[in-house]
Structures are given as structure tokens and as C-alpha cells.
Amino acid sequence: MALPNEEFPTSQGSPATVRVTPSPSLVQNDPMINRGLQKEQYLGIFSVAISLILVVGFFSRKVEYALMFATALSVALIVFFLTL
């Protein structure tokens, strides 16, 4: 599904275009986005990830160590690239 991306010419002789984007106040007041439960969502995602690593570790220690290494490396790379 493609989002609408319309371009309107500024004048007849000018090749420049203007993009139509929603205003920040409209985006902040969007009733379809629930902003009240974000902390609970992050807590749930974190607990599911930890429990997944623990369950996999119960069956295989090598896979658990690989998952923990991949998670730590991912977090380190995300922090590194966000601070650039």
C-alpha cells in the first residue's frame, strides 16, 4: 500500500515543487495513535525478548550465548549509529 505523495508546481515557469505534509499539531493529536501505553509496550517487548533467550538457553547454551552476543552487538551498534 503506497501512501499519497503529491507534488504541486509552485508556478507555471518554475520547475520547483512543494510537498504536502501534515502539520506537526495534526500528527500529535492523531486519535488513532495510543501514546498512553508506550512504557508498558516497551516493558512487554523487553520481557518477551528476555524470556525467549532464557527458554532457548534452557535447551541449548551455545544458542543462548549466540543470541545474547547478537543482542548486545545490536544494541551497541544502534547506540553508535544514533550518536553519530
TIMI-2910 file (N, C-alpha, C, CB; in pm, 1 decimal, decimal comma, always signed):
<rs>
+----------+----------+----------+----------+----------+----------+----------+----------+----------+----------+----------+----------+------+
!      n_x !      n_y !      n_z !     ca_x !     ca_y !     ca_z !      c_x !      c_y !      c_z !     cb_x !     cb_y !     cb_z ! resn !
+----------+----------+----------+----------+----------+----------+----------+----------+----------+----------+----------+----------+------+
!    +84,0 !   -117,2 !     +0,0 !     +0,0 !     +0,0 !     +0,0 !    +88,4 !   +123,3 !     +0,0 !    -95,5 !     -0,1 !   +120,7 !  Met !
!    +70,8 !   +209,0 !    -96,1 !   +151,4 !   +329,6 !   -106,3 !    +77,8 !   +447,5 !    -45,7 !   +187,4 !   +358,5 !   -251,9 !  Ala !
!   +149,6 !   +527,3 !    +30,0 !    +92,3 !   +648,2 !    +86,1 !    +89,0 !   +757,2 !    -19,9 !   +171,9 !   +694,3 !   +209,5 !  Leu !
!     -8,4 !   +847,2 !    -11,9 !    -14,9 !   +953,6 !   -112,8 !   +103,5 !  +1048,0 !    -97,6 !   -147,5 !  +1032,0 !   -101,3 !  Pro !
!   +167,1 !  +1076,6 !   -207,2 !   +280,3 !  +1167,2 !   -210,4 !   +261,3 !  +1258,6 !   -329,6 !   +416,0 !  +1090,2 !   -218,0 !  Asn !
!   +191,4 !  +1367,5 !   -307,8 !   +156,2 !  +1456,0 !   -417,6 !   +256,0 !  +1570,6 !   -426,2 !    +13,4 !  +1510,0 !   -400,4 !  Glu !
!   +287,2 !  +1610,1 !   -546,3 !   +372,9 !  +1724,8 !   -570,3 !   +295,3 !  +1825,5 !   -653,5 !   +505,1 !  +1683,1 !   -641,1 !  Glu !
!   +299,4 !  +1951,5 !   -609,7 !   +229,8 !  +2057,2 !   -679,3 !   +331,6 !  +2159,0 !   -727,6 !   +123,7 !  +2123,1 !   -588,9 !  Phe !
!   +324,3 !  +2201,6 !   -854,2 !   +418,2 !  +2303,0 !   -902,6 !   +392,0 !  +2437,4 !   -834,6 !   +407,8 !  +2317,8 !  -1055,9 !  Pro !
!   +502,1 !  +2512,7 !   -808,6 !   +486,5 !  +2642,3 !   -743,3 !   +435,7 !  +2747,9 !   -840,4 !   +618,6 !  +2687,1 !   -682,5 !  Thr !
!   +481,3 !  +2742,5 !   -964,2 !   +431,8 !  +2834,7 !  -1066,9 !   +448,4 !  +2768,0 !  -1203,2 !   +507,8 !  +2972,3 !  -1061,9 !  Ser !
!   +391,6 !  +2830,1 !  -1303,5 !   +394,3 !  +2770,4 !  -1436,9 !   +536,5 !  +2760,6 !  -1491,3 !   +307,8 !  +2851,4 !  -1532,4 !  Gln !
!   +621,5 !  +2861,7 !  -1468,6 !   +754,9 !  +2863,5 !  -1526,1 !   +861,2 !  +2801,9 !  -1436,0 !   +793,0 !  +3003,4 !  -1558,3 !  Gly !
!   +827,5 !  +2768,5 !  -1312,6 !   +927,1 !  +2721,0 !  -1218,0 !   +923,1 !  +2568,3 !  -1207,1 !   +904,7 !  +2785,1 !  -1080,4 !  Ser !
!  +1039,1 !  +2501,8 !  -1214,6 !  +1040,2 !  +2355,9 !  -1201,7 !  +1035,6 !  +2308,7 !  -1056,0 !  +1163,7 !  +2299,8 !  -1269,0 !  Pro !
!  +1043,9 !  +2399,4 !   -958,7 !  +1043,5 !  +2360,9 !   -817,2 !   +904,7 !  +2309,9 !   -777,2 !  +1085,2 !  +2480,8 !   -727,4 !  Ala !
!   +901,7 !  +2217,3 !   -684,6 !   +775,5 !  +2161,0 !   -638,8 !   +764,5 !  +2175,5 !   -487,6 !   +763,3 !  +2013,0 !   -680,2 !  Thr !
!   +643,0 !  +2165,8 !   -438,8 !   +615,3 !  +2175,1 !   -295,2 !   +551,3 !  +2044,2 !   -252,2 !   +522,4 !  +2297,8 !   -261,5 !  Val !
!   +605,7 !  +1981,8 !   -147,3 !   +548,7 !  +1858,1 !    -95,2 !   +444,8 !  +1890,9 !    +11,0 !   +659,0 !  +1766,2 !    -37,4 !  Arg !
!   +336,4 !  +1815,8 !     +9,1 !   +230,6 !  +1834,0 !   +106,9 !   +252,9 !  +1734,6 !   +220,1 !    +89,6 !  +1815,6 !    +42,2 !  Val !
!   +278,8 !  +1788,1 !   +340,5 !   +296,4 !  +1703,4 !   +457,9 !   +203,2 !  +1752,0 !   +567,2 !   +444,0 !  +1704,0 !   +506,6 !  Thr !
!   +156,8 !  +1661,7 !   +653,7 !    +68,0 !  +1705,0 !   +760,7 !   +141,6 !  +1792,0 !   +861,9 !     +6,6 !  +1584,4 !   +830,3 !  Pro !
!    +69,7 !  +1884,2 !   +923,5 !   +130,3 !  +1972,5 !  +1022,1 !   +163,5 !  +1894,3 !  +1149,6 !    +36,2 !  +2091,0 !  +1053,9 !  Ser !
!   +264,6 !  +1937,7 !  +1226,7 !   +301,5 !  +1866,0 !  +1349,2 !   +188,6 !  +1859,4 !  +1451,6 !   +421,5 !  +1931,4 !  +1411,9 !  Pro !
!   +105,0 !  +1963,1 !  +1456,9 !     -5,7 !  +1959,8 !  +1553,3 !   -108,0 !  +1853,2 !  +1515,6 !    -73,9 !  +2097,5 !  +1561,7 !  Ser !
!   -126,5 !  +1830,2 !  +1385,6 !   -217,8 !  +1725,3 !  +1340,8 !   -162,0 !  +1587,4 !  +1373,1 !   -244,0 !  +1737,6 !  +1190,4 !  Leu !
!    -31,3 !  +1570,1 !  +1357,9 !    +31,8 !  +1441,5 !  +1387,2 !    +28,1 !  +1414,0 !  +1537,3 !   +177,5 !  +1439,2 !  +1335,5 !  Val !
!    +49,3 !  +1515,8 !  +1620,5 !    +49,9 !  +1498,3 !  +1765,6 !    -88,5 !  +1463,5 !  +1819,4 !   +101,1 !  +1624,3 !  +1833,2 !  Gln !
!   -193,4 !  +1510,1 !  +1754,8 !   -329,8 !  +1488,8 !  +1803,5 !   -401,7 !  +1376,5 !  +1729,7 !   -409,3 !  +1616,4 !  +1790,7 !  Asn !
!   -329,4 !  +1286,2 !  +1669,6 !   -389,7 !  +1177,5 !  +1595,2 !   -460,2 !  +1082,0 !  +1691,9 !   -283,1 !  +1102,7 !  +1511,7 !  Asp !
!   -592,5 !  +1064,8 !  +1681,6 !   -663,8 !   +978,2 !  +1775,8 !   -638,5 !   +829,5 !  +1753,9 !   -810,7 !  +1004,7 !  +1766,7 !  Pro !
!   -576,9 !   +793,3 !  +1640,7 !   -550,6 !   +652,0 !  +1613,6 !   -422,1 !   +601,5 !  +1679,0 !   -543,2 !   +629,5 !  +1464,7 !  Met !
!   -341,3 !   +693,4 !  +1734,2 !   -215,6 !   +655,1 !  +1798,7 !   -234,8 !   +663,2 !  +1949,3 !    -97,1 !   +746,5 !  +1752,4 !  Ile !
!   -218,4 !   +550,0 !  +2015,9 !   -230,9 !   +545,3 !  +2160,7 !    -93,8 !   +570,8 !  +2221,6 !   -289,0 !   +408,8 !  +2208,2 !  Asn !
!    -75,5 !   +688,4 !  +2278,9 !    +53,6 !   +724,1 !  +2335,9 !    +59,4 !   +695,3 !  +2486,1 !    +83,1 !   +871,0 !  +2309,9 !  Arg !
!    -47,0 !   +650,0 !  +2547,3 !    -50,2 !   +628,7 !  +2691,0 !    +13,8 !   +499,2 !  +2736,4 !   -189,3 !   +632,1 !  +2737,8 !  Gly !
!    +26,4 !   +400,2 !  +2649,7 !    +75,4 !   +269,4 !  +2690,8 !   +215,0 !   +238,0 !  +2638,2 !    -19,9 !   +163,6 !  +2645,1 !  Leu !
!   +291,9 !   +337,6 !  +2601,1 !   +422,6 !   +311,0 !  +2541,6 !   +517,6 !   +244,5 !  +2640,4 !   +483,9 !   +440,1 !  +2490,4 !  Gln !
!   +516,8 !   +287,4 !  +2766,3 !   +606,9 !   +227,0 !  +2865,0 !   +572,9 !    +80,3 !  +2887,3 !   +599,9 !   +303,3 !  +2997,9 !  Lys !
!   +445,6 !    +48,6 !  +2891,3 !   +404,0 !    -89,9 !  +2909,5 !   +440,1 !   -174,8 !  +2788,3 !   +254,0 !    -97,1 !  +2935,5 !  Glu !
!   +430,0 !   -116,4 !  +2670,6 !   +467,7 !   -189,4 !  +2549,8 !   +616,3 !   -220,6 !  +2548,7 !   +430,4 !   -109,5 !  +2425,4 !  Gln !
!   +697,3 !   -123,4 !  +2583,5 !   +841,8 !   -146,7 !  +2587,9 !   +876,7 !   -250,3 !  +2693,6 !   +916,7 !    -15,7 !  +2615,7 !  Tyr !
!   +812,4 !   -244,7 !  +2808,4 !   +835,9 !   -342,8 !  +2913,5 !   +796,2 !   -482,5 !  +2866,6 !   +758,4 !   -305,1 !  +3040,4 !  Leu !
!   +684,5 !   -493,8 !  +2797,7 !   +640,3 !   -622,8 !  +2745,5 !   +733,8 !   -678,1 !  +2640,2 !   +502,5 !   -610,5 !  +2688,2 !  Gly !
!   +779,0 !   -593,6 !  +2548,9 !   +871,9 !   -637,9 !  +2445,2 !  +1002,9 !   -683,9 !  +2507,0 !   +897,6 !   -525,6 !  +2343,9 !  Ile !
!  +1053,6 !   -608,1 !  +2605,0 !  +1178,5 !   -644,5 !  +2672,0 !  +1163,6 !   -776,5 !  +2746,0 !  +1221,6 !   -534,1 !  +2769,3 !  Phe !
!  +1049,9 !   -795,6 !  +2815,8 !  +1031,3 !   -920,4 !  +2890,4 !  +1014,8 !  -1040,8 !  +2796,6 !   +909,1 !   -908,8 !  +2982,3 !  Ser !
!   +949,2 !  -1022,5 !  +2683,5 !   +936,5 !  -1131,7 !  +2586,6 !  +1073,7 !  -1168,0 !  +2529,0 !   +838,9 !  -1092,4 !  +2472,6 !  Val !
!  +1156,2 !  -1068,0 !  +2499,6 !  +1290,5 !  -1095,3 !  +2445,3 !  +1376,2 !  -1169,2 !  +2547,8 !  +1360,2 !   -963,4 !  +2403,4 !  Ala !
!  +1371,9 !  -1126,7 !  +2672,8 !  +1449,7 !  -1193,6 !  +2777,1 !  +1400,2 !  -1336,0 !  +2798,7 !  +1442,6 !  -1114,7 !  +2908,6 !  Ile !
!  +1268,8 !  -1354,2 !  +2803,6 !  +1215,6 !  -1489,1 !  +2824,9 !  +1246,6 !  -1580,4 !  +2704,9 !  +1063,0 !  -1483,0 !  +2849,2 !  Ser !
!  +1248,5 !  -1525,7 !  +2585,5 !  +1285,8 !  -1605,0 !  +2467,8 !  +1430,1 !  -1653,4 !  +2478,7 !  +1267,2 !  -1522,5 !  +2338,9 !  Leu !
!  +1518,9 !  -1565,1 !  +2520,7 !  +1659,0 !  -1604,4 !  +2537,6 !  +1671,7 !  -1710,5 !  +2646,2 !  +1746,0 !  -1481,8 !  +2572,1 !  Ile !
!  +1597,2 !  -1695,8 !  +2755,1 !  +1603,9 !  -1793,8 !  +2863,3 !  +1549,7 !  -1929,9 !  +2820,3 !  +1526,7 !  -1743,4 !  +2984,2 !  Leu !
!  +1439,3 !  -1931,4 !  +2746,1 !  +1380,9 !  -2058,1 !  +2701,6 !  +1475,1 !  -2128,1 !  +2603,5 !  +1242,6 !  -2034,4 !  +2636,0 !  Val !
!  +1532,2 !  -2051,6 !  +2510,6 !  +1626,1 !  -2111,4 !  +2416,3 !  +1749,7 !  -2161,2 !  +2490,9 !  +1666,0 !  -2009,8 !  +2306,6 !  Val !
!  +1795,2 !  -2084,5 !  +2592,0 !  +1910,8 !  -2124,8 !  +2670,9 !  +1886,3 !  -2250,9 !  +2751,2 !  +1950,7 !  -2014,2 !  +2762,9 !  Gly !
!  +1761,5 !  -2275,8 !  +2786,7 !  +1728,3 !  -2398,2 !  +2859,0 !  +1757,9 !  -2520,6 !  +2772,8 !  +1580,3 !  -2397,3 !  +2901,8 !  Phe !
!  +1738,0 !  -2508,2 !  +2642,4 !  +1760,3 !  -2620,2 !  +2552,2 !  +1903,5 !  -2625,6 !  +2499,1 !  +1663,7 !  -2612,4 !  +2436,8 !  Phe !
!  +1964,1 !  -2509,7 !  +2474,9 !  +2098,2 !  -2508,6 !  +2417,1 !  +2173,9 !  -2385,3 !  +2466,6 !  +2091,7 !  -2510,6 !  +2261,6 !  Ser !
!  +2283,0 !  -2407,0 !  +2537,7 !  +2363,6 !  -2296,5 !  +2590,1 !  +2434,5 !  -2220,5 !  +2478,1 !  +2466,5 !  -2349,0 !  +2690,4 !  Arg !
!  +2479,0 !  -2289,5 !  +2375,8 !  +2550,8 !  -2222,9 !  +2268,0 !  +2459,8 !  -2124,6 !  +2193,6 !  +2607,9 !  -2326,5 !  +2170,5 !  Lys !
!  +2336,0 !  -2164,7 !  +2171,4 !  +2241,3 !  -2076,3 !  +2103,4 !  +2208,4 !  -1957,9 !  +2192,9 !  +2112,2 !  -2152,6 !  +2064,7 !  Val !
!  +2196,9 !  -1981,9 !  +2323,4 !  +2169,8 !  -1871,9 !  +2415,8 !  +2282,9 !  -1769,9 !  +2412,3 !  +2150,3 !  -1924,9 !  +2558,8 !  Glu !
!  +2406,2 !  -1816,7 !  +2414,8 !  +2519,8 !  -1725,9 !  +2410,0 !  +2524,0 !  -1650,7 !  +2277,7 !  +2650,1 !  -1802,5 !  +2431,2 !  Tyr !
!  +2488,9 !  -1717,7 !  +2170,3 !  +2485,4 !  -1651,0 !  +2040,1 !  +2377,7 !  -1542,7 !  +2036,8 !  +2460,7 !  -1753,2 !  +1928,5 !  Ala !
!  +2261,3 !  -1571,2 !  +2094,7 !  +2154,5 !  -1470,9 !  +2099,5 !  +2193,1 !  -1352,2 !  +2187,0 !  +2025,1 !  -1533,7 !  +2151,3 !  Leu !
!  +2255,5 !  -1379,8 !  +2301,1 !  +2297,5 !  -1270,3 !  +2388,7 !  +2405,7 !  -1185,5 !  +2321,4 !  +2349,1 !  -1325,7 !  +2523,1 !  Met !
!  +2499,3 !  -1249,6 !  +2251,3 !  +2602,0 !  -1175,3 !  +2179,7 !  +2540,2 !  -1089,8 !  +2069,2 !  +2706,0 !  -1271,2 !  +2120,9 !  Phe !
!  +2447,2 !  -1147,1 !  +1993,2 !  +2382,3 !  -1072,3 !  +1884,6 !  +2301,8 !   -954,8 !  +1939,6 !  +2290,5 !  -1165,0 !  +1802,5 !  Ala !
!  +2234,0 !   -974,5 !  +2052,0 !  +2156,3 !   -866,5 !  +2112,8 !  +2247,9 !   -755,8 !  +2160,7 !  +2071,7 !   -919,3 !  +2229,4 !  Thr !
!  +2356,1 !   -791,8 !  +2229,4 !  +2449,7 !   -691,0 !  +2278,8 !  +2515,5 !   -615,8 !  +2163,7 !  +2556,7 !   -756,2 !  +2366,7 !  Ala !
!  +2553,3 !   -687,4 !  +2058,3 !  +2613,9 !   -622,9 !  +1942,3 !  +2514,4 !   -529,7 !  +1873,7 !  +2664,9 !   -728,2 !  +1843,3 !  Leu !
!  +2389,4 !   -570,9 !  +1863,5 !  +2286,5 !   -486,7 !  +1801,5 !  +2265,3 !   -358,7 !  +1880,8 !  +2154,3 !   -563,3 !  +1789,8 !  Ser !
!  +2256,1 !   -371,3 !  +2013,0 !  +2236,5 !   -253,0 !  +2097,3 !  +2357,0 !   -159,5 !  +2084,8 !  +2214,7 !   -294,0 !  +2245,9 !  Val !
!  +2477,1 !   -216,5 !  +2086,8 !  +2596,8 !   -133,3 !  +2074,2 !  +2600,5 !    -59,9 !  +1939,9 !  +2722,4 !   -219,2 !  +2090,2 !  Ala !
!  +2565,5 !   -128,8 !  +1831,9 !  +2565,9 !    -64,4 !  +1700,6 !  +2457,3 !    +41,3 !  +1688,3 !  +2548,5 !   -168,0 !  +1591,7 !  Leu !
!  +2341,3 !    +15,7 !  +1746,4 !  +2232,7 !   +115,7 !  +1743,7 !  +2276,4 !   +240,8 !  +1818,2 !  +2101,9 !    +58,4 !  +1806,6 !  Ile !
!  +2334,2 !   +225,4 !  +1935,8 !  +2382,0 !   +340,0 !  +2012,7 !  +2490,8 !   +413,3 !  +1935,7 !  +2434,7 !   +295,1 !  +2150,3 !  Val !
!  +2582,5 !   +338,8 !  +1876,5 !  +2690,7 !   +400,7 !  +1799,5 !  +2638,0 !   +483,2 !  +1683,7 !  +2785,5 !   +294,5 !  +1747,3 !  Phe !
!  +2545,3 !   +426,7 !  +1606,0 !  +2496,5 !   +499,8 !  +1488,4 !  +2401,2 !   +613,0 !  +1525,1 !  +2427,1 !   +404,4 !  +1393,3 !  Phe !
!  +2333,6 !   +604,0 !  +1638,1 !  +2246,9 !   +714,2 !  +1679,0 !  +2327,2 !   +832,2 !  +1734,4 !  +2146,8 !   +665,9 !  +1783,4 !  Leu !
!  +2448,5 !   +807,6 !  +1781,5 !  +2529,0 !   +916,5 !  +1834,3 !  +2614,9 !   +983,9 !  +1728,1 !  +2616,6 !   +865,6 !  +1944,6 !  Thr !
!  +2616,1 !   +934,1 !  +1606,4 !  +2694,3 !   +998,2 !  +1500,0 !  +2638,3 !  +1132,2 !  +1463,4 !  +2699,7 !   +910,7 !  +1377,5 !  Leu !
+----------+----------+----------+----------+----------+----------+----------+----------+----------+----------+----------+----------+------+
</rs>
